[in-house]
Structure formats: C-alpha cells, structure tokens
Amino acid sequence: MIKVQREDFDIGAELAPLTDGNHAVGGLAMFVGLVRDLAPHGEITSMTLEHYPGMTEKRLAEIEAEARSRWPLEGVLIIHRYGRLEPGERIVLVATTSSHRQAALDSCGFLIDWLKTKAPFWKLEEGAKGAQWVDARESDDRAAEKWKK
C-alpha cells in the first residue's frame, strides 16, 4: 500500500493491518525517517517537501513492484509525507512483512534506499542562513547501488 499525504501518521495503527490475521508473517521490518535539525549548511528550522501528484504515486508503485519481484513479501507499506515539516516530525514510513526475517529486512532496506534516490520528491531546507534546495547525495547513490542487478 502506498500513501502520499500531508498529514502525520500513527505508526502502530499503520503497521497493524500488515500482520493482523496473517499468520504466514514471520517478520516485520520498518524504517521511520524524521526531519533533522542539522544539515551540512547549518541548522534547519523546517523542511518543505514537494512532489507531483500522480507521478509520485506511479514511481512509488514501480519501486514497490520491484521489491515484490525480488523478495517473497506478504505486505508492503510506504507512507511519504509532503508539505512543510519541522525537526522531529515524521517524513516517511516503510514497512515490509515476509515469512522470513531476512526478506523483510532486506526489502525494507532496498525500499528506503531506492525511495531516497528514485522517488520524485524535492526538499527545501530552511534555517538561519535562508532556504536551500537539497541536492542528491553521493552517499545515497552509493547505498542504492548495492541493490542494482
């Protein structure tokens, strides 16, 4: 399931449907991304995430389909927020379930690495030094590289 939304999410409420009543699930892996208050260019007071509706959901669905083709997954959840967020707020939740823990762990890592590099979101960080668009990071590209076939 994919959700692109402005509003915050309740982690427990979002995870429950992934496992409730499904006794084939042996493991659930998740990642929650938060807004930090520090970036290479200084302190951050807020971050604004922008996206193109329709295009974003389509790309996220392609990334989810790739994960499902690589691992035997029972469930996938991707929630990504947009709009203005402040330090400490949740940005993203990625969760996967599988009958085996390693598949859940690996697929969750794959999803977050590919979301970071392939999902069409743009970040504007604001702070005492003004606003600055966030460029792609080489470290994110290196992390995603390990998942290429």
C-alpha positions in Angstrom: 0.0 0.0 0.0 1.2 3.5 -0.9 0.2 6.7 0.7 1.4 10.2 -0.2 -0.1 12.6 2.3 0.3 15.9 4.1 -0.9 14.7 7.5 1.1 12.8 10.1 0.6 9.1 10.7 0.3 6.8 13.6 2.9 4.1 13.3 1.1 1.4 15.3 -2.2 2.0 13.5 -0.5 1.8 10.1 1.5 -1.3 10.9 -1.4 -3.4 12.4 -3.1 -4.2 9.1 0.2 -5.7 7.8 0.1 -8.5 10.3 -3.4 -8.8 11.7 -4.8 -12.2 10.9 -1.9 -13.1 8.6 -0.1 -16.0 10.4 2.2 -16.5 7.4 4.1 -13.4 8.6 7.3 -14.3 10.4 8.9 -10.9 10.4 8.1 -7.2 10.0 10.8 -4.7 9.2 10.3 -1.0 9.2 12.1 2.3 8.8 10.8 5.7 10.0 12.5 8.8 8.6 12.5 12.0 10.7 13.3 15.6 10.0 16.7 16.5 11.5 17.6 20.0 12.7 21.0 20.0 11.2 22.3 19.8 7.6 25.8 20.3 6.0 24.9 24.0 5.5 23.7 24.7 9.1 20.7 24.5 11.4 17.3 23.6 9.9 14.1 25.2 11.2 11.9 23.5 8.7 11.8 21.4 5.5 9.3 21.6 2.7 8.8 18.5 0.6 7.2 18.9 -2.8 6.1 16.3 -5.4 4.0 15.9 -8.5 0.7 14.1 -7.6 0.2 11.1 -9.9 3.8 10.9 -11.0 4.9 10.3 -7.4 2.5 7.5 -6.7 3.3 5.9 -10.0 7.0 5.8 -9.3 6.4 4.6 -5.8 4.3 1.7 -7.2 7.1 0.8 -9.5 9.6 0.7 -6.6 7.2 -1.4 -4.6 6.7 -3.8 -7.5 10.4 -4.2 -7.8 10.7 -5.1 -4.2 7.9 -7.7 -4.5 9.6 -9.2 -7.5 12.9 -9.7 -5.5 11.6 -11.0 -2.2 8.7 -13.2 -1.0 6.7 -10.4 0.7 3.4 -10.7 2.5 2.9 -7.0 2.7 4.4 -3.6 1.9 3.6 -0.2 3.2 5.1 3.1 2.0 3.9 6.4 3.5 5.6 9.5 2.4 4.6 13.0 3.6 4.8 16.3 1.8 4.4 19.9 2.8 6.2 21.9 5.5 7.7 19.8 8.3 9.7 20.8 11.4 12.5 19.0 13.1 11.4 15.8 14.9 8.4 15.3 12.6 8.0 12.0 10.7 8.6 12.1 6.9 8.4 8.5 5.8 7.4 5.1 7.0 8.5 2.0 5.0 7.4 -1.4 6.3 7.6 -4.9 4.8 6.4 -8.3 6.0 7.5 -11.7 5.0 7.5 -15.3 6.3 11.3 -14.9 6.7 13.0 -12.1 8.7 15.9 -11.6 6.2 13.5 -11.0 3.3 11.7 -8.4 5.4 14.9 -6.7 6.5 16.5 -6.7 3.0 13.4 -5.5 1.2 12.9 -2.7 3.7 16.5 -1.6 3.2 16.0 -1.8 -0.6 12.8 0.3 -0.5 14.3 3.1 1.6 17.5 3.3 -0.4 15.5 3.4 -3.7 13.0 5.9 -2.3 15.8 8.2 -1.4 17.3 8.1 -4.9 14.4 7.4 -7.3 11.3 8.9 -5.8 10.3 12.3 -7.2 10.4 14.4 -4.1 12.1 17.8 -3.8 13.3 19.1 -0.4 13.7 22.7 0.5 15.5 23.2 3.9 15.0 26.5 5.7 17.2 27.9 8.5 19.0 30.9 9.8 21.1 31.1 6.6 18.0 31.1 4.4 16.4 28.4 2.2 18.3 25.9 0.2 17.2 23.1 -2.1 18.7 19.7 -1.2 20.9 18.2 -3.9 21.1 14.5 -4.5 23.8 13.0 -2.2 26.6 10.7 -3.4 26.2 8.6 -0.3 22.6 7.9 -1.1 23.6 6.9 -4.6 26.2 4.5 -3.2 23.7 3.0 -0.8 21.2 2.4 -3.7 24.0 1.0 -6.0 24.2 -2.3 -4.0 20.6 -3.1 -5.0 21.2 -2.9 -8.7 21.0 -6.2 -10.5 
